Amino acid sequence: MRRVLFITALAAVAVSLPAAATGKSAATSLVGTVGPGLTITLSDANGAAVTHLDPGDYVVSIDDRSSSHNYHLFGPGVEQATDIETVGMTTWNITVTDGTYSFLCDAHPTSMKGSFTVGNVPPPPPPPTKLSGKVTARTISLKNAGSKVSSLVAGTYKVVVSDTTKTQNFHLTGPGVNRKTGVKARKTVTWTLALNPGKHTYRSDKKRRLRGTFIVTAEPPA
């Protein structure tokens, strides 16, 4: 009888031991909210916005406050979402690893979104270099930080063209590139272009003497 009571007592102690005493760490708690307006958030237990986490296990409590939105969390090894029509609390147990994770509303993915990184994530690539093109009734130019473009290194560039006249246009050509504005259109356009090695030309299709050229090289000059 005493032996049975002793075993029962040991079992009770084992059940009541906290996670720290058993050698297992408790999962960290996160809180996600969506709605009722066009808002979606992910916070830690202290209410701070989550931007970076360590790899590991997490308990995510989702407070879905709108039948017009949902909470969709995804990334390496994780794919969880609430239903758009459902309102209420949902709990997910997730394990995150090195990488980038995103959360958004599937009904409004461009305006309701966020992301965070986990572990060791390489920094994002730098934004493309901006080039400024301009065409008037009498001039045409392409500049980089205020200087005329004569040579560039192959890569991705953001070309912002200001077409200020309805009598000319800006036409950029080169290996794999053929973009232009309309002759009768007066507007500003932005092109994100991969410029490959070779000769490039920018000109007006109505007045061929309005032209310029530059060279794109595979590597920076020594």
N, C-alpha and C positions, 0 to 999 in steps of 0.2 A: 504493500500500500504506500509506504514511504517512497519507494522507488518510482512509482507512478506519479506521485505528487511532485517529486524532484524534476522529472522529465517535463511535466506540464509547465512548471515554473520556468525552466530553461527556454521552452518554446515561446512563452509569453514575453520573456526578455528579448529574444531574438526578433520577434515581431515588432516590439516597441523601439528597437534601436534606430537612431537617425541614420541617414545615408552616410554621413561623415564617419560614424563609428564602424560601419561595415566596409569602409574602404571605397565606396562608390560615391562619386560627386553628383550632387543633384543638378538636373538640367537648368540652365539659365532661363528666366522668364522674359518674354518680349510681348508687347501689346501692339496690335494693329487695329486701326480704325478706318472706316470708309463711310462717307456721308455725314449728315444728310445733304450737305451742299457738295460742291465739286472739290472735295478734299479727301486725301488718302494719306495715311501716315503709318510709320513703324517706329516705336519707341522702346527704350529699355525700361527696367523696373523703376528708374528714377525719373522717367518722363522725358529723357533726352532723346533726340532723333538718332536713329541708328544709321551710321555711315560706314562702320567697319566692325567686324566681329572676328573672334578667334574661331578656328575650326572646332566643331564639337556638337553636342546635343543641346537643343533648345525647345522650350515649350512656348508656342505662339498662341496667344488668346486674341481672337479676331472679334471686334465689335462692329458688326455690319448694321448700319443705322438707316439704310434706305433700300426700298424695293426697286430703285432705278439704277443701283450700282452693285458691284460685287468686288471682292478682294481676291486677286489672283497673284500668288507668290510662286516664283519659279527660278531655277538656276541649277547648277550641277547637282544631280541627285534629288532635287526637290521639284515637285509639281503639285500645288494645292490651290483650290479655288472654292469660294462660296458661290451659291446660286444668285443670279441677279434678283430674282423675285423674293428671295428669302431675307428676313430681317432677324437679327438676334446674335447670340454669342456662339462661337465655334472655337474649338481648341485643336491645334495640330502639334504633334511631336515630330520634329525634323532634325536631321543631321546635316550640317553644312561643312563643305570642304573648300579648299583654295579656289577662288573664282569670284565672279560677279553675279549677284542675284538681283532680280527686279521684282517690283510689285506694282500692280496697276489695276484699273477698272476696265474690264473687257468692253464695256459699253462706251467708254470715253478714254481710249488708250493713249491719246496724244496730250490730253489736258490733265489726266489724273494718273500720275505715275511717279515712281521713285526707284532708287537702287542703292545697294551697299556692296562693299567688298568683304571677302573673307580670306584671312591668312595672307600669304605672299602672292600679290597680284602685280604684274608688271604695269608700270604707268601707262596711261593712254598715249597714243601717238600725238605729236604736236599738231596743232591746227595747220591747215595748208597756208602757204605764203600767199598774201593778197597782192594781186596785180591790178592796176587801175588803167582801164582803157577809156579813151574819149575821142569822139569825132564831132567836128563842127562843120559848117559849110565850107571851111577853107583849111582845116587842119585835122590831123589824126595822130594819136599818140598812144603809147603803152608804157607805163612807168611802174617801177618797184621802189616804194618808199621815196617817191619824188624824183627818182632818177630814171632816165630813159633805159629801157630794157635792151641790152645788146647780147647778153648770154645768160642762160639759166642752167641749173642742174636738173636732170630728169626727175620728175616727181609729180605730186598732186598740187595744183594751184587753184586758188579762188580768184577768178577774173571778174571784176566789177566794171562793166562797160556803161559809160554815160553817152547815150546817143542824143545829141542836142538839136539835131536838124532833121527836117523832113525831105531833104534833097540828097543826103548821103547815108551810108550805113557803115557799120563796123563788121568786117568779115575776117575771121581768124582761121588760118589753115596751116597744116603741118602733118607730120606722120601720125595718122589716127585721129586728127582733129579737123573739123569743118563746121564752125559755128558762126552765125551771123545774125545781125539785127535786120529789121525790115527797112527798106529805103524810106518809106513814108511814115515809119513809126518813130516817134520821139519819146524815148523812155530810158530807164536804167535797168539793166539786166545783170544777173549774177550767174556765172557758169563755174562749176567745179570740174576741172579738167585734169586728166593725166597727160602731161607733156612728155613725149618720148624723144630720144636723141634724134637730132636732125635740124634742118632749116625750117623756120616758121615765118609766116608772112601775115601781116594785118594790113587791110586796105579797104577802100571804098569801092563798091562795084560800079558806081556811077562816074567816078573820077579817078582813073587809075594812077594819076600822079600822087594822090593821097595814099601813101603806102609806107610801110616800114618792115624791117626784117630783124630776126634775132636767131641765135643758135642755141639749141639745147644739147648739152653734153651729158655723157653717161656718168661722169665723176667730176668733182670740183677740180679746177686747174691746180697743178702742183705748185 
